[in-house]
Amino acid sequence: MNKTKLAIITSHPIQYYAPWFRHINNDSDLEIKVFYLWDFGVTQKLDAGFQQVVQWDIPLLDGYEYEFVPNVSLKPGVRHFWGLQNPSLISQVKKYNPHAVLLMNYNYASIYNFLWKWNSRKIPLLFRGDSHRLIKPSGIKAWARQQFITQIYRRFAACLYVGKANYEYFKYHGVSSNNLFFSPHAVDNDRFFAQADHAKQQATIWKQELGIPSDHAVILFAGKFEAKKRPLDLLQAFLSANLSQVSLLFVGAGTLEAQLKTAAAQQTNIYFAPFQNQSLMPRTYAIADLFVLPSYGASETWGLAINEAMCLSRPVVVSSHVGCAQDLIDHQQNGLVFPAGDVSALAHSLQEAFADRSRLQRWGEAGKKIISQYNYTQATQGLKQALDYTISSIKFDDYKVELGKQKPPKQVSQP
């Protein structure tokens, strides 16, 4: 049986996607090649969010075929439109001769060029995104943006949505439900599950090293200290909640680090740990009794840290602007959702979470069951459904064209 050849175009090697690409590559029905437009993640590069040089310490290029497309941008990166400029992208993908092309992002110069020039009638395009419109836009600029994005999505034969908020985003931009296929956001669950017991042992030692009292529960924030993630909201809410025998731990780095440390300087039970690379993330989540993501705005499109924390059986508290809230948080069953930007509501959520420590542990166990369903197998199933739909549609259209070219049979006159 011939495999379906799929070209995947994405900005750079990402710790969440590389294991999925390996999983896809092991599928007997699919053959993939990933085209990377930048080499962040596998080489040392400055991460503007963390404000330090980063290179991930887990394999990101093993187990699947890939190639890097030369990027000629003077300022390469994904924080601005001109950060990805790859003139040879179309020729390199054509050389692979795929049956379909999956794009993982589009808002860059290189990919717009690809979109306008690629013959999508011959080789269909798919898109997988995670944007949402949890904050409803208004005004003429929002309308114009909606119309523009709607035109972009008309270039795609199918779109893969990662969750409920993302599904509504595609519908908002005119994508028919017939062209939408569920491919849930996932992390490498197996890696986190396999390391859970060892991570808990490591976390006990790390807790001592950080100076956190052994009898204290830990509220964890892990990620970039930047405005959209609202770590200062969490600090203020923690102080307001006035919890007994609970410490707050910030793990990471970023533009708000100095401000956070200044605000915490005169306080007790607030701790900081530096940026942790990927191999240490199981231990990072294992130290927590509660993981909190208080993001505000439209740019926390999913929050894959929530997936990772739930893999370690951690209960979670998220804001209503976090894209995964509708999918992963069963309110008061594995965590809580609070109105984004409402510090008093976040403080109340912290109090509610720690009102019953045994219930909090049950929330964590329930979360692990939920996240078990958000895996690479499910993500690949949605991808295959989309491919079957689009490729069969192309074949049917070709059949109709060929049928139209056939001359009608000669009419024989009756004697």
Contacts in CASP RR format, 6 or more apart in sequence:
PFRMAT RR
TARGET T0000
AUTHOR 0000-0000-0000
METHOD contacts of the structure
MODEL  1
MNKTKLAIITSHPIQYYAPWFRHINNDSDLEIKVFYLWDFGVTQKLDAGF
QQVVQWDIPLLDGYEYEFVPNVSLKPGVRHFWGLQNPSLISQVKKYNPHA
VLLMNYNYASIYNFLWKWNSRKIPLLFRGDSHRLIKPSGIKAWARQQFIT
QIYRRFAACLYVGKANYEYFKYHGVSSNNLFFSPHAVDNDRFFAQADHAK
QQATIWKQELGIPSDHAVILFAGKFEAKKRPLDLLQAFLSANLSQVSLLF
VGAGTLEAQLKTAAAQQTNIYFAPFQNQSLMPRTYAIADLFVLPSYGASE
TWGLAINEAMCLSRPVVVSSHVGCAQDLIDHQQNGLVFPAGDVSALAHSL
QEAFADRSRLQRWGEAGKKIISQYNYTQATQGLKQALDYTISSIKFDDYK
VELGKQKPPKQVSQP
1 29 0 8 1.000
3 28 0 8 1.000
3 29 0 8 1.000
3 30 0 8 1.000
3 31 0 8 1.000
4 29 0 8 1.000
4 30 0 8 1.000
4 31 0 8 1.000
4 99 0 8 1.000
4 100 0 8 1.000
4 387 0 8 1.000
4 391 0 8 1.000
5 31 0 8 1.000
5 32 0 8 1.000
5 33 0 8 1.000
5 96 0 8 1.000
5 97 0 8 1.000
5 98 0 8 1.000
5 99 0 8 1.000
5 100 0 8 1.000
6 24 0 8 1.000
6 30 0 8 1.000
6 31 0 8 1.000
6 32 0 8 1.000
6 33 0 8 1.000
6 98 0 8 1.000
6 99 0 8 1.000
6 100 0 8 1.000
6 101 0 8 1.000
6 102 0 8 1.000
6 387 0 8 1.000
7 32 0 8 1.000
7 33 0 8 1.000
7 35 0 8 1.000
7 93 0 8 1.000
7 96 0 8 1.000
7 98 0 8 1.000
7 100 0 8 1.000
7 101 0 8 1.000
7 102 0 8 1.000
8 21 0 8 1.000
8 32 0 8 1.000
8 33 0 8 1.000
8 34 0 8 1.000
8 35 0 8 1.000
8 101 0 8 1.000
8 102 0 8 1.000
8 104 0 8 1.000
9 34 0 8 1.000
9 35 0 8 1.000
9 37 0 8 1.000
9 89 0 8 1.000
9 93 0 8 1.000
9 101 0 8 1.000
9 102 0 8 1.000
9 103 0 8 1.000
9 104 0 8 1.000
9 111 0 8 1.000
9 114 0 8 1.000
10 17 0 8 1.000
10 34 0 8 1.000
10 35 0 8 1.000
10 36 0 8 1.000
10 37 0 8 1.000
10 103 0 8 1.000
10 104 0 8 1.000
10 105 0 8 1.000
11 36 0 8 1.000
11 37 0 8 1.000
11 38 0 8 1.000
11 40 0 8 1.000
11 77 0 8 1.000
11 78 0 8 1.000
11 84 0 8 1.000
11 104 0 8 1.000
11 105 0 8 1.000
11 108 0 8 1.000
12 36 0 8 1.000
12 37 0 8 1.000
12 38 0 8 1.000
12 39 0 8 1.000
12 40 0 8 1.000
12 41 0 8 1.000
12 77 0 8 1.000
12 78 0 8 1.000
13 36 0 8 1.000
13 39 0 8 1.000
13 40 0 8 1.000
13 41 0 8 1.000
13 42 0 8 1.000
13 56 0 8 1.000
13 60 0 8 1.000
13 61 0 8 1.000
14 41 0 8 1.000
14 60 0 8 1.000
15 56 0 8 1.000
15 58 0 8 1.000
15 60 0 8 1.000
15 278 0 8 1.000
16 185 0 8 1.000
16 186 0 8 1.000
16 187 0 8 1.000
16 188 0 8 1.000
16 304 0 8 1.000
17 104 0 8 1.000
18 59 0 8 1.000
18 60 0 8 1.000
18 61 0 8 1.000
18 62 0 8 1.000
18 64 0 8 1.000
19 187 0 8 1.000
19 188 0 8 1.000
19 191 0 8 1.000
19 376 0 8 1.000
20 186 0 8 1.000
20 376 0 8 1.000
20 379 0 8 1.000
20 380 0 8 1.000
21 32 0 8 1.000
21 34 0 8 1.000
21 63 0 8 1.000
21 64 0 8 1.000
21 66 0 8 1.000
22 62 0 8 1.000
22 63 0 8 1.000
22 64 0 8 1.000
23 376 0 8 1.000
23 377 0 8 1.000
23 379 0 8 1.000
23 380 0 8 1.000
24 30 0 8 1.000
24 32 0 8 1.000
24 64 0 8 1.000
24 376 0 8 1.000
24 380 0 8 1.000
24 383 0 8 1.000
25 31 0 8 1.000
25 32 0 8 1.000
25 63 0 8 1.000
25 64 0 8 1.000
25 65 0 8 1.000
27 380 0 8 1.000
27 384 0 8 1.000
29 384 0 8 1.000
30 380 0 8 1.000
30 384 0 8 1.000
30 387 0 8 1.000
32 64 0 8 1.000
32 65 0 8 1.000
33 64 0 8 1.000
33 65 0 8 1.000
33 66 0 8 1.000
33 67 0 8 1.000
33 96 0 8 1.000
33 98 0 8 1.000
34 64 0 8 1.000
34 65 0 8 1.000
34 66 0 8 1.000
34 67 0 8 1.000
35 66 0 8 1.000
35 67 0 8 1.000
35 68 0 8 1.000
35 69 0 8 1.000
35 89 0 8 1.000
35 92 0 8 1.000
35 93 0 8 1.000
36 66 0 8 1.000
36 67 0 8 1.000
36 68 0 8 1.000
36 69 0 8 1.000
37 68 0 8 1.000
37 69 0 8 1.000
37 71 0 8 1.000
37 84 0 8 1.000
37 86 0 8 1.000
37 89 0 8 1.000
37 108 0 8 1.000
37 110 0 8 1.000
37 111 0 8 1.000
38 71 0 8 1.000
38 76 0 8 1.000
38 77 0 8 1.000
38 78 0 8 1.000
38 83 0 8 1.000
38 84 0 8 1.000
39 45 0 8 1.000
39 68 0 8 1.000
40 47 0 8 1.000
40 54 0 8 1.000
40 77 0 8 1.000
40 78 0 8 1.000
41 54 0 8 1.000
41 55 0 8 1.000
41 56 0 8 1.000
41 60 0 8 1.000
42 55 0 8 1.000
42 56 0 8 1.000
42 60 0 8 1.000
42 61 0 8 1.000
43 55 0 8 1.000
44 53 0 8 1.000
44 54 0 8 1.000
44 55 0 8 1.000
45 53 0 8 1.000
45 54 0 8 1.000
45 55 0 8 1.000
46 52 0 8 1.000
46 53 0 8 1.000
46 54 0 8 1.000
47 53 0 8 1.000
47 54 0 8 1.000
48 79 0 8 1.000
49 224 0 8 1.000
49 226 0 8 1.000
49 254 0 8 1.000
49 255 0 8 1.000
50 224 0 8 1.000
50 252 0 8 1.000
50 253 0 8 1.000
50 254 0 8 1.000
50 275 0 8 1.000
51 253 0 8 1.000
51 254 0 8 1.000
51 255 0 8 1.000
51 257 0 8 1.000
52 253 0 8 1.000
52 275 0 8 1.000
54 275 0 8 1.000
56 277 0 8 1.000
56 278 0 8 1.000
57 277 0 8 1.000
57 278 0 8 1.000
57 279 0 8 1.000
58 278 0 8 1.000
58 279 0 8 1.000
67 92 0 8 1.000
69 86 0 8 1.000
69 88 0 8 1.000
69 89 0 8 1.000
69 92 0 8 1.000
69 110 0 8 1.000
70 86 0 8 1.000
70 87 0 8 1.000
70 88 0 8 1.000
71 83 0 8 1.000
71 84 0 8 1.000
71 85 0 8 1.000
71 86 0 8 1.000
71 110 0 8 1.000
72 85 0 8 1.000
72 86 0 8 1.000
72 87 0 8 1.000
73 82 0 8 1.000
73 83 0 8 1.000
73 84 0 8 1.000
73 85 0 8 1.000
73 109 0 8 1.000
74 82 0 8 1.000
75 82 0 8 1.000
75 83 0 8 1.000
76 83 0 8 1.000
76 84 0 8 1.000
77 83 0 8 1.000
77 84 0 8 1.000
78 84 0 8 1.000
78 105 0 8 1.000
78 108 0 8 1.000
81 107 0 8 1.000
81 108 0 8 1.000
81 109 0 8 1.000
82 108 0 8 1.000
82 109 0 8 1.000
83 108 0 8 1.000
83 109 0 8 1.000
84 108 0 8 1.000
84 109 0 8 1.000
84 110 0 8 1.000
84 111 0 8 1.000
85 109 0 8 1.000
85 110 0 8 1.000
86 110 0 8 1.000
89 110 0 8 1.000
89 113 0 8 1.000
89 114 0 8 1.000
90 113 0 8 1.000
90 114 0 8 1.000
90 117 0 8 1.000
90 118 0 8 1.000
93 101 0 8 1.000
93 114 0 8 1.000
93 118 0 8 1.000
98 123 0 8 1.000
99 123 0 8 1.000
99 387 0 8 1.000
99 391 0 8 1.000
100 123 0 8 1.000
100 124 0 8 1.000
100 125 0 8 1.000
100 126 0 8 1.000
100 157 0 8 1.000
100 387 0 8 1.000
100 390 0 8 1.000
100 391 0 8 1.000
101 118 0 8 1.000
101 123 0 8 1.000
101 124 0 8 1.000
101 125 0 8 1.000
101 126 0 8 1.000
102 125 0 8 1.000
102 126 0 8 1.000
102 127 0 8 1.000
102 128 0 8 1.000
102 160 0 8 1.000
102 383 0 8 1.000
103 111 0 8 1.000
103 114 0 8 1.000
103 115 0 8 1.000
103 125 0 8 1.000
103 126 0 8 1.000
103 127 0 8 1.000
103 128 0 8 1.000
103 156 0 8 1.000
104 128 0 8 1.000
104 129 0 8 1.000
105 111 0 8 1.000
105 129 0 8 1.000
106 112 0 8 1.000
106 115 0 8 1.000
106 127 0 8 1.000
106 152 0 8 1.000
115 125 0 8 1.000
115 152 0 8 1.000
115 155 0 8 1.000
118 125 0 8 1.000
120 155 0 8 1.000
120 156 0 8 1.000
120 157 0 8 1.000
121 394 0 8 1.000
121 397 0 8 1.000
122 394 0 8 1.000
124 156 0 8 1.000
124 157 0 8 1.000
124 158 0 8 1.000
124 390 0 8 1.000
124 391 0 8 1.000
124 393 0 8 1.000
124 394 0 8 1.000
125 155 0 8 1.000
125 156 0 8 1.000
125 157 0 8 1.000
126 156 0 8 1.000
126 157 0 8 1.000
126 158 0 8 1.000
126 159 0 8 1.000
126 160 0 8 1.000
126 383 0 8 1.000
126 386 0 8 1.000
126 387 0 8 1.000
126 390 0 8 1.000
127 153 0 8 1.000
127 156 0 8 1.000
127 158 0 8 1.000
127 159 0 8 1.000
127 160 0 8 1.000
128 159 0 8 1.000
128 160 0 8 1.000
128 162 0 8 1.000
128 183 0 8 1.000
128 383 0 8 1.000
129 159 0 8 1.000
129 160 0 8 1.000
129 161 0 8 1.000
129 162 0 8 1.000
129 166 0 8 1.000
129 301 0 8 1.000
130 162 0 8 1.000
130 163 0 8 1.000
130 166 0 8 1.000
130 185 0 8 1.000
130 301 0 8 1.000
130 302 0 8 1.000
130 323 0 8 1.000
131 166 0 8 1.000
131 169 0 8 1.000
131 298 0 8 1.000
131 301 0 8 1.000
132 165 0 8 1.000
132 166 0 8 1.000
132 168 0 8 1.000
132 169 0 8 1.000
132 298 0 8 1.000
132 301 0 8 1.000
132 323 0 8 1.000
133 165 0 8 1.000
133 168 0 8 1.000
133 169 0 8 1.000
133 172 0 8 1.000
133 298 0 8 1.000
134 165 0 8 1.000
134 297 0 8 1.000
134 298 0 8 1.000
134 320 0 8 1.000
134 321 0 8 1.000
134 323 0 8 1.000
135 297 0 8 1.000
135 298 0 8 1.000
135 321 0 8 1.000
137 145 0 8 1.000
137 146 0 8 1.000
146 172 0 8 1.000
146 173 0 8 1.000
149 173 0 8 1.000
150 173 0 8 1.000
150 174 0 8 1.000
153 159 0 8 1.000
153 170 0 8 1.000
153 173 0 8 1.000
153 174 0 8 1.000
153 175 0 8 1.000
156 175 0 8 1.000
156 179 0 8 1.000
157 179 0 8 1.000
157 389 0 8 1.000
157 390 0 8 1.000
157 393 0 8 1.000
157 394 0 8 1.000
158 179 0 8 1.000
158 180 0 8 1.000
158 181 0 8 1.000
158 386 0 8 1.000
158 389 0 8 1.000
158 390 0 8 1.000
159 170 0 8 1.000
159 175 0 8 1.000
159 179 0 8 1.000
159 180 0 8 1.000
159 181 0 8 1.000
159 386 0 8 1.000
160 180 0 8 1.000
160 181 0 8 1.000
160 182 0 8 1.000
160 183 0 8 1.000
160 382 0 8 1.000
160 383 0 8 1.000
160 386 0 8 1.000
161 167 0 8 1.000
161 169 0 8 1.000
161 170 0 8 1.000
161 180 0 8 1.000
161 181 0 8 1.000
161 182 0 8 1.000
161 183 0 8 1.000
162 183 0 8 1.000
162 184 0 8 1.000
162 185 0 8 1.000
162 302 0 8 1.000
163 182 0 8 1.000
163 184 0 8 1.000
163 185 0 8 1.000
163 323 0 8 1.000
163 324 0 8 1.000
163 326 0 8 1.000
163 327 0 8 1.000
164 326 0 8 1.000
164 327 0 8 1.000
165 323 0 8 1.000
165 325 0 8 1.000
165 326 0 8 1.000
165 327 0 8 1.000
166 301 0 8 1.000
166 302 0 8 1.000
166 323 0 8 1.000
167 180 0 8 1.000
167 182 0 8 1.000
170 180 0 8 1.000
171 177 0 8 1.000
171 180 0 8 1.000
179 389 0 8 1.000
181 382 0 8 1.000
181 383 0 8 1.000
181 385 0 8 1.000
181 386 0 8 1.000
181 389 0 8 1.000
182 378 0 8 1.000
182 382 0 8 1.000
183 378 0 8 1.000
183 379 0 8 1.000
183 380 0 8 1.000
183 381 0 8 1.000
183 382 0 8 1.000
183 383 0 8 1.000
183 386 0 8 1.000
184 327 0 8 1.000
184 373 0 8 1.000
184 374 0 8 1.000
184 375 0 8 1.000
184 378 0 8 1.000
184 379 0 8 1.000
185 302 0 8 1.000
185 303 0 8 1.000
185 304 0 8 1.000
185 307 0 8 1.000
185 324 0 8 1.000
185 374 0 8 1.000
185 379 0 8 1.000
186 307 0 8 1.000
186 374 0 8 1.000
186 375 0 8 1.000
186 376 0 8 1.000
186 378 0 8 1.000
186 379 0 8 1.000
187 304 0 8 1.000
187 307 0 8 1.000
187 308 0 8 1.000
187 311 0 8 1.000
188 376 0 8 1.000
189 307 0 8 1.000
189 311 0 8 1.000
189 371 0 8 1.000
189 372 0 8 1.000
189 374 0 8 1.000
189 375 0 8 1.000
189 376 0 8 1.000
191 282 0 8 1.000
192 282 0 8 1.000
192 285 0 8 1.000
192 308 0 8 1.000
192 311 0 8 1.000
192 312 0 8 1.000
193 311 0 8 1.000
195 282 0 8 1.000
196 282 0 8 1.000
196 286 0 8 1.000
196 311 0 8 1.000
196 312 0 8 1.000
196 313 0 8 1.000
198 282 0 8 1.000
199 282 0 8 1.000
199 283 0 8 1.000
199 285 0 8 1.000
199 286 0 8 1.000
199 312 0 8 1.000
200 286 0 8 1.000
202 282 0 8 1.000
202 283 0 8 1.000
202 286 0 8 1.000
203 283 0 8 1.000
203 286 0 8 1.000
203 287 0 8 1.000
206 283 0 8 1.000
206 287 0 8 1.000
207 214 0 8 1.000
207 218 0 8 1.000
207 287 0 8 1.000
208 214 0 8 1.000
210 249 0 8 1.000
210 271 0 8 1.000
210 273 0 8 1.000
211 271 0 8 1.000
212 218 0 8 1.000
212 247 0 8 1.000
212 249 0 8 1.000
212 271 0 8 1.000
213 245 0 8 1.000
213 247 0 8 1.000
215 245 0 8 1.000
216 245 0 8 1.000
216 246 0 8 1.000
216 247 0 8 1.000
216 269 0 8 1.000
217 245 0 8 1.000
217 246 0 8 1.000
217 247 0 8 1.000
217 289 0 8 1.000
217 290 0 8 1.000
217 354 0 8 1.000
217 357 0 8 1.000
218 246 0 8 1.000
218 247 0 8 1.000
218 248 0 8 1.000
218 249 0 8 1.000
218 287 0 8 1.000
218 288 0 8 1.000
218 289 0 8 1.000
218 290 0 8 1.000
219 234 0 8 1.000
219 238 0 8 1.000
219 246 0 8 1.000
219 247 0 8 1.000
219 248 0 8 1.000
219 249 0 8 1.000
219 288 0 8 1.000
219 289 0 8 1.000
219 290 0 8 1.000
219 291 0 8 1.000
219 292 0 8 1.000
219 350 0 8 1.000
220 249 0 8 1.000
220 251 0 8 1.000
220 284 0 8 1.000
220 285 0 8 1.000
220 287 0 8 1.000
220 288 0 8 1.000
220 290 0 8 1.000
220 291 0 8 1.000
220 292 0 8 1.000
220 309 0 8 1.000
220 314 0 8 1.000
221 229 0 8 1.000
221 231 0 8 1.000
221 234 0 8 1.000
221 248 0 8 1.000
221 249 0 8 1.000
221 250 0 8 1.000
221 251 0 8 1.000
221 291 0 8 1.000
221 292 0 8 1.000
221 293 0 8 1.000
221 294 0 8 1.000
222 250 0 8 1.000
222 251 0 8 1.000
222 252 0 8 1.000
222 276 0 8 1.000
222 281 0 8 1.000
222 284 0 8 1.000
222 285 0 8 1.000
222 291 0 8 1.000
222 305 0 8 1.000
223 229 0 8 1.000
223 251 0 8 1.000
223 252 0 8 1.000
223 305 0 8 1.000
224 252 0 8 1.000
224 253 0 8 1.000
224 254 0 8 1.000
225 231 0 8 1.000
225 250 0 8 1.000
225 252 0 8 1.000
225 253 0 8 1.000
225 254 0 8 1.000
225 255 0 8 1.000
225 256 0 8 1.000
225 257 0 8 1.000
225 260 0 8 1.000
226 254 0 8 1.000
226 255 0 8 1.000
226 256 0 8 1.000
227 255 0 8 1.000
227 256 0 8 1.000
228 295 0 8 1.000
228 296 0 8 1.000
228 297 0 8 1.000
228 299 0 8 1.000
228 300 0 8 1.000
229 293 0 8 1.000
229 294 0 8 1.000
229 295 0 8 1.000
229 300 0 8 1.000
230 294 0 8 1.000
230 295 0 8 1.000
230 296 0 8 1.000
230 319 0 8 1.000
230 340 0 8 1.000
230 341 0 8 1.000
231 250 0 8 1.000
231 256 0 8 1.000
231 260 0 8 1.000
231 294 0 8 1.000
232 256 0 8 1.000
232 259 0 8 1.000
232 260 0 8 1.000
232 263 0 8 1.000
233 294 0 8 1.000
233 296 0 8 1.000
233 341 0 8 1.000
233 343 0 8 1.000
233 346 0 8 1.000
234 248 0 8 1.000
234 292 0 8 1.000
234 294 0 8 1.000
234 346 0 8 1.000
235 248 0 8 1.000
235 250 0 8 1.000
235 260 0 8 1.000
235 263 0 8 1.000
235 264 0 8 1.000
235 270 0 8 1.000
236 343 0 8 1.000
236 347 0 8 1.000
237 294 0 8 1.000
237 343 0 8 1.000
237 344 0 8 1.000
237 346 0 8 1.000
237 347 0 8 1.000
237 349 0 8 1.000
237 350 0 8 1.000
238 246 0 8 1.000
238 248 0 8 1.000
238 270 0 8 1.000
238 347 0 8 1.000
238 350 0 8 1.000
239 267 0 8 1.000
240 343 0 8 1.000
240 344 0 8 1.000
240 347 0 8 1.000
241 347 0 8 1.000
241 348 0 8 1.000
241 350 0 8 1.000
241 351 0 8 1.000
243 350 0 8 1.000
243 351 0 8 1.000
243 354 0 8 1.000
246 269 0 8 1.000
246 289 0 8 1.000
246 354 0 8 1.000
247 269 0 8 1.000
247 270 0 8 1.000
247 271 0 8 1.000
248 269 0 8 1.000
248 270 0 8 1.000
248 271 0 8 1.000
249 271 0 8 1.000
249 272 0 8 1.000
249 273 0 8 1.000
249 287 0 8 1.000
249 288 0 8 1.000
250 260 0 8 1.000
250 270 0 8 1.000
250 271 0 8 1.000
250 272 0 8 1.000
250 273 0 8 1.000
251 272 0 8 1.000
251 273 0 8 1.000
251 274 0 8 1.000
251 275 0 8 1.000
251 276 0 8 1.000
251 284 0 8 1.000
252 273 0 8 1.000
252 274 0 8 1.000
252 275 0 8 1.000
252 276 0 8 1.000
253 274 0 8 1.000
253 275 0 8 1.000
260 272 0 8 1.000
261 272 0 8 1.000
264 270 0 8 1.000
264 272 0 8 1.000
273 284 0 8 1.000
276 283 0 8 1.000
276 284 0 8 1.000
281 308 0 8 1.000
282 312 0 8 1.000
285 291 0 8 1.000
285 308 0 8 1.000
285 309 0 8 1.000
285 311 0 8 1.000
285 312 0 8 1.000
285 314 0 8 1.000
286 312 0 8 1.000
288 309 0 8 1.000
288 312 0 8 1.000
288 314 0 8 1.000
289 314 0 8 1.000
289 315 0 8 1.000
289 357 0 8 1.000
289 360 0 8 1.000
290 314 0 8 1.000
290 315 0 8 1.000
290 316 0 8 1.000
290 317 0 8 1.000
290 350 0 8 1.000
290 353 0 8 1.000
290 354 0 8 1.000
290 360 0 8 1.000
291 305 0 8 1.000
291 306 0 8 1.000
291 309 0 8 1.000
291 314 0 8 1.000
291 315 0 8 1.000
291 316 0 8 1.000
291 317 0 8 1.000
292 316 0 8 1.000
292 317 0 8 1.000
292 318 0 8 1.000
292 346 0 8 1.000
292 350 0 8 1.000
293 300 0 8 1.000
293 303 0 8 1.000
293 305 0 8 1.000
293 306 0 8 1.000
293 316 0 8 1.000
293 317 0 8 1.000
293 318 0 8 1.000
293 319 0 8 1.000
293 322 0 8 1.000
294 317 0 8 1.000
294 318 0 8 1.000
294 319 0 8 1.000
294 338 0 8 1.000
294 340 0 8 1.000
294 341 0 8 1.000
294 346 0 8 1.000
295 303 0 8 1.000
295 318 0 8 1.000
295 319 0 8 1.000
295 321 0 8 1.000
295 322 0 8 1.000
295 340 0 8 1.000
296 319 0 8 1.000
296 321 0 8 1.000
296 340 0 8 1.000
296 341 0 8 1.000
297 321 0 8 1.000
297 340 0 8 1.000
298 321 0 8 1.000
300 319 0 8 1.000
300 321 0 8 1.000
300 322 0 8 1.000
300 323 0 8 1.000
301 323 0 8 1.000
302 322 0 8 1.000
302 323 0 8 1.000
302 324 0 8 1.000
303 322 0 8 1.000
303 323 0 8 1.000
303 324 0 8 1.000
306 316 0 8 1.000
306 318 0 8 1.000
306 322 0 8 1.000
306 324 0 8 1.000
306 328 0 8 1.000
306 329 0 8 1.000
307 324 0 8 1.000
307 328 0 8 1.000
307 371 0 8 1.000
307 374 0 8 1.000
309 316 0 8 1.000
310 316 0 8 1.000
310 328 0 8 1.000
310 334 0 8 1.000
310 364 0 8 1.000
310 367 0 8 1.000
310 368 0 8 1.000
310 370 0 8 1.000
310 371 0 8 1.000
311 368 0 8 1.000
311 371 0 8 1.000
312 368 0 8 1.000
313 364 0 8 1.000
313 365 0 8 1.000
313 367 0 8 1.000
313 368 0 8 1.000
314 364 0 8 1.000
315 334 0 8 1.000
315 335 0 8 1.000
315 353 0 8 1.000
315 360 0 8 1.000
315 361 0 8 1.000
315 363 0 8 1.000
315 364 0 8 1.000
315 367 0 8 1.000
316 328 0 8 1.000
316 329 0 8 1.000
316 334 0 8 1.000
316 335 0 8 1.000
316 336 0 8 1.000
316 367 0 8 1.000
317 335 0 8 1.000
317 336 0 8 1.000
317 337 0 8 1.000
317 338 0 8 1.000
317 346 0 8 1.000
317 349 0 8 1.000
317 350 0 8 1.000
317 353 0 8 1.000
318 324 0 8 1.000
318 325 0 8 1.000
318 329 0 8 1.000
318 336 0 8 1.000
318 337 0 8 1.000
318 338 0 8 1.000
319 325 0 8 1.000
319 337 0 8 1.000
319 338 0 8 1.000
319 339 0 8 1.000
319 340 0 8 1.000
319 341 0 8 1.000
319 346 0 8 1.000
320 337 0 8 1.000
320 338 0 8 1.000
320 339 0 8 1.000
320 340 0 8 1.000
321 340 0 8 1.000
322 340 0 8 1.000
325 337 0 8 1.000
327 374 0 8 1.000
328 334 0 8 1.000
328 367 0 8 1.000
328 370 0 8 1.000
328 371 0 8 1.000
328 374 0 8 1.000
329 335 0 8 1.000
329 336 0 8 1.000
329 337 0 8 1.000
330 366 0 8 1.000
330 367 0 8 1.000
330 370 0 8 1.000
331 337 0 8 1.000
332 363 0 8 1.000
333 363 0 8 1.000
333 366 0 8 1.000
334 363 0 8 1.000
334 364 0 8 1.000
334 366 0 8 1.000
334 367 0 8 1.000
334 370 0 8 1.000
335 353 0 8 1.000
335 363 0 8 1.000
335 364 0 8 1.000
335 367 0 8 1.000
336 349 0 8 1.000
336 352 0 8 1.000
336 353 0 8 1.000
338 345 0 8 1.000
338 346 0 8 1.000
338 348 0 8 1.000
338 349 0 8 1.000
339 345 0 8 1.000
353 360 0 8 1.000
353 363 0 8 1.000
354 360 0 8 1.000
END
